[in-house]
């Protein structure tokens, strides 16, 4: 889905379109939604160091090693836990 809306509005649009979870790759913006869980990802070491309380999936080790094998696994684990009731940050 593509939109010219700001990030917070985009999450609402995705929820209205039927999404049940939203991956957000820029956790520098703290978006939450009461209906749609927002899983925040970051591979930026500076962002992770300064805003770790807002990040659900830390991908810095994966990005530093250029390994792609653990990225889908980490994201899927957080997705599974979120679907089973884990609160996002």
Rosetta constraint file for C-alpha pairs under 8 A:
AtomPair CA 1 CA 14 HARMONIC 7.62 0.50
AtomPair CA 3 CA 10 HARMONIC 6.87 0.50
AtomPair CA 5 CA 9 HARMONIC 5.89 0.50
AtomPair CA 5 CA 10 HARMONIC 5.75 0.50
AtomPair CA 6 CA 10 HARMONIC 6.10 0.50
AtomPair CA 7 CA 11 HARMONIC 6.37 0.50
AtomPair CA 7 CA 31 HARMONIC 7.64 0.50
AtomPair CA 8 CA 12 HARMONIC 6.68 0.50
AtomPair CA 8 CA 31 HARMONIC 6.07 0.50
AtomPair CA 8 CA 32 HARMONIC 7.74 0.50
AtomPair CA 9 CA 13 HARMONIC 6.17 0.50
AtomPair CA 10 CA 14 HARMONIC 6.14 0.50
AtomPair CA 11 CA 15 HARMONIC 6.28 0.50
AtomPair CA 11 CA 22 HARMONIC 7.00 0.50
AtomPair CA 11 CA 33 HARMONIC 7.35 0.50
AtomPair CA 11 CA 36 HARMONIC 7.49 0.50
AtomPair CA 11 CA 38 HARMONIC 7.90 0.50
AtomPair CA 12 CA 16 HARMONIC 6.20 0.50
AtomPair CA 12 CA 33 HARMONIC 7.43 0.50
AtomPair CA 12 CA 36 HARMONIC 7.71 0.50
AtomPair CA 13 CA 17 HARMONIC 6.16 0.50
AtomPair CA 14 CA 18 HARMONIC 6.39 0.50
AtomPair CA 14 CA 19 HARMONIC 5.40 0.50
AtomPair CA 14 CA 22 HARMONIC 7.76 0.50
AtomPair CA 15 CA 19 HARMONIC 4.88 0.50
AtomPair CA 15 CA 20 HARMONIC 6.63 0.50
AtomPair CA 15 CA 21 HARMONIC 7.99 0.50
AtomPair CA 15 CA 35 HARMONIC 7.34 0.50
AtomPair CA 15 CA 36 HARMONIC 5.97 0.50
AtomPair CA 19 CA 36 HARMONIC 7.49 0.50
AtomPair CA 20 CA 36 HARMONIC 5.92 0.50
AtomPair CA 20 CA 37 HARMONIC 7.27 0.50
AtomPair CA 21 CA 36 HARMONIC 5.62 0.50
AtomPair CA 21 CA 37 HARMONIC 5.12 0.50
AtomPair CA 21 CA 38 HARMONIC 6.12 0.50
AtomPair CA 21 CA 39 HARMONIC 7.40 0.50
AtomPair CA 21 CA 79 HARMONIC 7.87 0.50
AtomPair CA 22 CA 36 HARMONIC 6.98 0.50
AtomPair CA 22 CA 37 HARMONIC 6.29 0.50
AtomPair CA 22 CA 38 HARMONIC 4.80 0.50
AtomPair CA 22 CA 39 HARMONIC 6.04 0.50
AtomPair CA 23 CA 38 HARMONIC 5.90 0.50
AtomPair CA 23 CA 39 HARMONIC 4.81 0.50
AtomPair CA 23 CA 40 HARMONIC 5.93 0.50
AtomPair CA 23 CA 41 HARMONIC 7.06 0.50
AtomPair CA 24 CA 38 HARMONIC 6.53 0.50
AtomPair CA 24 CA 39 HARMONIC 5.93 0.50
AtomPair CA 24 CA 40 HARMONIC 4.72 0.50
AtomPair CA 24 CA 41 HARMONIC 6.08 0.50
AtomPair CA 25 CA 40 HARMONIC 5.87 0.50
AtomPair CA 25 CA 41 HARMONIC 4.78 0.50
AtomPair CA 25 CA 42 HARMONIC 6.00 0.50
AtomPair CA 26 CA 40 HARMONIC 6.93 0.50
AtomPair CA 26 CA 41 HARMONIC 6.77 0.50
AtomPair CA 26 CA 42 HARMONIC 6.61 0.50
AtomPair CA 27 CA 31 HARMONIC 7.88 0.50
AtomPair CA 27 CA 40 HARMONIC 5.46 0.50
AtomPair CA 27 CA 41 HARMONIC 6.48 0.50
AtomPair CA 27 CA 42 HARMONIC 6.59 0.50
AtomPair CA 27 CA 47 HARMONIC 7.80 0.50
AtomPair CA 27 CA 51 HARMONIC 7.88 0.50
AtomPair CA 27 CA 54 HARMONIC 6.61 0.50
AtomPair CA 27 CA 55 HARMONIC 6.21 0.50
AtomPair CA 28 CA 47 HARMONIC 6.93 0.50
AtomPair CA 28 CA 51 HARMONIC 7.27 0.50
AtomPair CA 30 CA 54 HARMONIC 6.85 0.50
AtomPair CA 31 CA 38 HARMONIC 7.30 0.50
AtomPair CA 32 CA 37 HARMONIC 7.24 0.50
AtomPair CA 32 CA 38 HARMONIC 6.14 0.50
AtomPair CA 32 CA 89 HARMONIC 7.98 0.50
AtomPair CA 33 CA 37 HARMONIC 6.31 0.50
AtomPair CA 33 CA 38 HARMONIC 6.87 0.50
AtomPair CA 37 CA 82 HARMONIC 7.54 0.50
AtomPair CA 37 CA 87 HARMONIC 7.70 0.50
AtomPair CA 37 CA 88 HARMONIC 6.42 0.50
AtomPair CA 38 CA 88 HARMONIC 6.49 0.50
AtomPair CA 39 CA 55 HARMONIC 7.79 0.50
AtomPair CA 39 CA 56 HARMONIC 5.90 0.50
AtomPair CA 39 CA 57 HARMONIC 7.56 0.50
AtomPair CA 39 CA 78 HARMONIC 7.83 0.50
AtomPair CA 39 CA 79 HARMONIC 7.77 0.50
AtomPair CA 39 CA 88 HARMONIC 6.11 0.50
AtomPair CA 39 CA 89 HARMONIC 7.59 0.50
AtomPair CA 40 CA 54 HARMONIC 7.34 0.50
AtomPair CA 40 CA 55 HARMONIC 5.24 0.50
AtomPair CA 40 CA 56 HARMONIC 5.20 0.50
AtomPair CA 40 CA 57 HARMONIC 6.38 0.50
AtomPair CA 40 CA 89 HARMONIC 7.73 0.50
AtomPair CA 41 CA 55 HARMONIC 6.10 0.50
AtomPair CA 41 CA 56 HARMONIC 6.14 0.50
AtomPair CA 41 CA 57 HARMONIC 4.83 0.50
AtomPair CA 41 CA 58 HARMONIC 6.23 0.50
AtomPair CA 41 CA 59 HARMONIC 6.98 0.50
AtomPair CA 42 CA 47 HARMONIC 7.21 0.50
AtomPair CA 42 CA 48 HARMONIC 6.75 0.50
AtomPair CA 42 CA 55 HARMONIC 6.89 0.50
AtomPair CA 42 CA 57 HARMONIC 6.56 0.50
AtomPair CA 42 CA 58 HARMONIC 5.48 0.50
AtomPair CA 42 CA 59 HARMONIC 5.63 0.50
AtomPair CA 42 CA 60 HARMONIC 7.01 0.50
AtomPair CA 43 CA 48 HARMONIC 7.53 0.50
AtomPair CA 43 CA 58 HARMONIC 6.20 0.50
AtomPair CA 43 CA 59 HARMONIC 4.35 0.50
AtomPair CA 43 CA 60 HARMONIC 4.16 0.50
AtomPair CA 43 CA 61 HARMONIC 7.71 0.50
AtomPair CA 43 CA 62 HARMONIC 7.68 0.50
AtomPair CA 43 CA 63 HARMONIC 6.02 0.50
AtomPair CA 44 CA 48 HARMONIC 6.22 0.50
AtomPair CA 44 CA 59 HARMONIC 7.73 0.50
AtomPair CA 44 CA 60 HARMONIC 5.97 0.50
AtomPair CA 45 CA 49 HARMONIC 6.05 0.50
AtomPair CA 45 CA 60 HARMONIC 5.88 0.50
AtomPair CA 46 CA 50 HARMONIC 6.17 0.50
AtomPair CA 47 CA 51 HARMONIC 5.58 0.50
AtomPair CA 47 CA 52 HARMONIC 7.29 0.50
AtomPair CA 48 CA 52 HARMONIC 4.82 0.50
AtomPair CA 48 CA 55 HARMONIC 7.11 0.50
AtomPair CA 48 CA 58 HARMONIC 6.92 0.50
AtomPair CA 48 CA 60 HARMONIC 7.92 0.50
AtomPair CA 51 CA 55 HARMONIC 6.90 0.50
AtomPair CA 53 CA 89 HARMONIC 6.91 0.50
AtomPair CA 54 CA 89 HARMONIC 5.13 0.50
AtomPair CA 55 CA 89 HARMONIC 6.44 0.50
AtomPair CA 56 CA 78 HARMONIC 7.51 0.50
AtomPair CA 56 CA 88 HARMONIC 6.62 0.50
AtomPair CA 56 CA 89 HARMONIC 6.29 0.50
AtomPair CA 57 CA 74 HARMONIC 7.05 0.50
AtomPair CA 57 CA 75 HARMONIC 6.84 0.50
AtomPair CA 57 CA 78 HARMONIC 7.27 0.50
AtomPair CA 59 CA 63 HARMONIC 6.12 0.50
AtomPair CA 59 CA 71 HARMONIC 7.07 0.50
AtomPair CA 60 CA 64 HARMONIC 5.96 0.50
AtomPair CA 61 CA 65 HARMONIC 6.22 0.50
AtomPair CA 62 CA 66 HARMONIC 5.90 0.50
AtomPair CA 62 CA 67 HARMONIC 5.46 0.50
AtomPair CA 62 CA 68 HARMONIC 6.82 0.50
AtomPair CA 62 CA 70 HARMONIC 6.75 0.50
AtomPair CA 62 CA 71 HARMONIC 6.51 0.50
AtomPair CA 63 CA 67 HARMONIC 6.84 0.50
AtomPair CA 67 CA 71 HARMONIC 7.83 0.50
AtomPair CA 68 CA 72 HARMONIC 7.60 0.50
AtomPair CA 69 CA 73 HARMONIC 7.40 0.50
AtomPair CA 70 CA 74 HARMONIC 6.12 0.50
AtomPair CA 71 CA 75 HARMONIC 6.32 0.50
AtomPair CA 72 CA 76 HARMONIC 5.95 0.50
AtomPair CA 73 CA 77 HARMONIC 6.08 0.50
AtomPair CA 74 CA 78 HARMONIC 6.37 0.50
AtomPair CA 75 CA 79 HARMONIC 6.12 0.50
AtomPair CA 76 CA 80 HARMONIC 6.03 0.50
AtomPair CA 77 CA 81 HARMONIC 6.20 0.50
AtomPair CA 78 CA 82 HARMONIC 5.99 0.50
AtomPair CA 79 CA 83 HARMONIC 6.10 0.50
AtomPair CA 80 CA 84 HARMONIC 6.27 0.50
AtomPair CA 81 CA 85 HARMONIC 6.49 0.50
AtomPair CA 81 CA 86 HARMONIC 5.46 0.50
AtomPair CA 82 CA 86 HARMONIC 4.40 0.50
AtomPair CA 82 CA 87 HARMONIC 6.41 0.50
AtomPair CA 82 CA 88 HARMONIC 7.08 0.50
